[in-house]
Amino acid sequence: MTTTLENLELLDEPILIDGLTWREFKVVEQLLDSPGIRLSFLDGI
């Protein structure tokens, strides 16, 4: 299943993205700046 930004808010389960650096996470965080979306970063996941 491919998730796009348009249907991201319809998901009811977490998405894990492995192997991100902190800098990459901050870029994703800015792209997904939307009410109801929470992001966490722990050890590259």
C-alpha positions as CSV (number, residue, x, y, z in Angstrom):
1,M,0.0,0.0,0.0
2,T,1.3,3.4,-0.9
3,T,0.5,6.3,1.4
4,T,0.3,9.8,0.1
5,L,0.0,13.1,1.9
6,E,-3.6,13.3,0.8
7,N,-4.8,10.1,2.5
8,L,-2.4,10.1,5.5
9,E,-5.0,11.4,7.9
10,L,-7.2,8.4,7.1
11,L,-4.8,5.9,8.6
12,D,-5.5,4.6,12.1
13,E,-2.2,2.8,12.6
14,P,1.3,4.1,12.9
15,I,3.8,4.2,10.0
16,L,7.4,3.3,10.9
17,I,10.1,4.7,8.7
18,D,13.5,3.1,9.6
19,G,16.9,4.6,9.0
20,L,16.2,8.3,9.0
21,T,18.8,10.7,10.2
22,W,17.7,13.5,12.5
23,R,18.0,16.0,9.6
24,E,15.8,13.8,7.4
25,F,13.3,13.5,10.2
26,K,13.1,17.3,10.5
27,V,12.4,17.6,6.8
28,V,9.6,15.0,7.0
29,E,8.2,16.8,10.0
30,Q,7.9,20.1,8.1
31,L,6.2,18.3,5.2
32,L,3.7,16.7,7.4
33,D,2.9,19.7,9.5
34,S,-0.8,19.1,9.8
35,P,-3.3,18.9,12.7
36,G,-3.9,15.4,14.0
37,I,-0.5,14.0,12.8
38,R,2.0,13.2,15.5
39,L,5.7,12.3,14.8
40,S,8.3,10.8,17.0
41,F,11.9,10.0,16.5
42,L,13.9,7.4,18.4
43,D,17.2,5.8,17.3
44,G,16.5,6.4,13.6
45,I,13.0,5.1,13.6
